[in-house]
Amino acid sequence: MPHTILNPDTLHDPTPFGYSHIAATRGDLVVIAGQYACDDSGRVLDADFDTQVEVAFDRLGTALSAVGLDYSHVVRLGTYIVDHDESTLMVVGRHIARHWGTKPPTQTLLGVAGLALPGMRFEVDALAVRP
């Protein structure tokens, strides 16, 4: 399937880390790579879990906007949490409700031992569909 790889200027350059932010097909599918709480250079923000989740979802919105989409176009989320427990689930649920209300997309949540960089506690990736 023909596709385009995109790394919008509104997000850090991920290529030194070995990935790109967005793959968009010429058809309907848009794949957004894992977004996490980081600064403009990709360094992890030293922040509490709630802030990391908020920033990661905001960065997801930035990636979607770069291809003319918004949260309503997301059909699947992958969420990854270090040291997952019920309290972290509630935080993630609150942020999902902020963007999707009572109709969130499908989601697979994984509790993991660690993520790509030290200090990362949360990451979210997405699959979106163009209207």
N, C-alpha and C positions, 0 to 999 in steps of 0.2 A: 504494500500500500504506500503510495507516494506520501511524503510528509516533509514538514519544515521544522527545523530545530531553531528555537529562539532563546535568546538571553537578553531580555529587555534592560535598558539602561536604568530603569527604576529599581532593579534588584542587583545585588552584588554579582560579580563575575564568578560563576561557579566552576569554570573550566580548569583552574588549578587543582580543584578537588576531584576532577574526573567525571563531571556530569554537566548537563544543561538543564535549564529550568522548565522549558516547555517543548513538547513535540505536538505539532498540529497536523492532522491529516488534511488532505484536500477535500475530504468529505466532512463528516460530522464530529469526529472524535478529537478531543484535546486532552493531553496527558500533562499534568503538572507534577513536577518532581517534589520531593519532600521539602517543605518549608519549615524553618525553625527561627527562633529568636536570635537574630544576629544584627551586627552593625553593617555599614555600607561595604566593608571589606570581607564580610563573611565570618567575622569573629563572633563567637557565642556571647550573648549578653549575660552578664552575671546578674540574674534576676530570679525572683521567686517563681514557683510553678505557674501560678495564675498569670503572671506577666508574660512568661514564656509562651503560654498557650495563646494569649491575646495577640502578641506580636506575630506568632506563626500564622494565625488565621488572617491577620491583617496583610501579611506578605502573600498569602494565598490569594486574597482579593486583588492585590497589586498584579500578580501574575495573570489572573483571569482578565483583569482590565486591559492588560497589554495585548490581548487578542480579541478585544471587544466583547468579553463576556462578563458575567457577574456570578455571585453565589447561586442564583437560581438555576444556572446551567449545570451545576455539579450534580452528578448522579451517583457517585461513589467516593467515599473518603477512606483513606487508610490512616489510622492514628497509631502512634508508637509512644509509649510512656515508660520511662525509667522509674523503677520503684512504684509500680502501679498498685493502687488500693482503691477502696470505695470512695475516698475523699477526692482522689485525682479524677475519677470517673465523673463525679459531680461537677468539678471545675470544667472539664471538657464539655459536659452536657450543657452547662450554662452558656458557654461560648458558642456552641452549635445553635442553641435556641436564639441567641442574639442575631445570628445570620440567617437562619432558616425557619425560625418560629416553630410551629407545631408540625411541619412537614420536612424533617431533615432527610438528607440523602441516605442511601445505604452506607454502612460503615463496617469496617473490620478494625477492631481495637486490639493491639498486641501489647502486652507487658513485656518489656525487654530488659536485659541486663545492662545494656549500654547502647549509645547511638554513635554516630560518626566522629564527633568531637567531644573532648572533655567539657563538662558543664551542660551539655544538651540534656534536657529532661523530657522534651516533647518535640515531635515532628509530625507533620500532616502532609499527605499527598492526595491528589484528586484526579478523577476522571470526569471530564465535562463533555457535554454534547451541544453542538451548535444548533440553534433553532432552524 
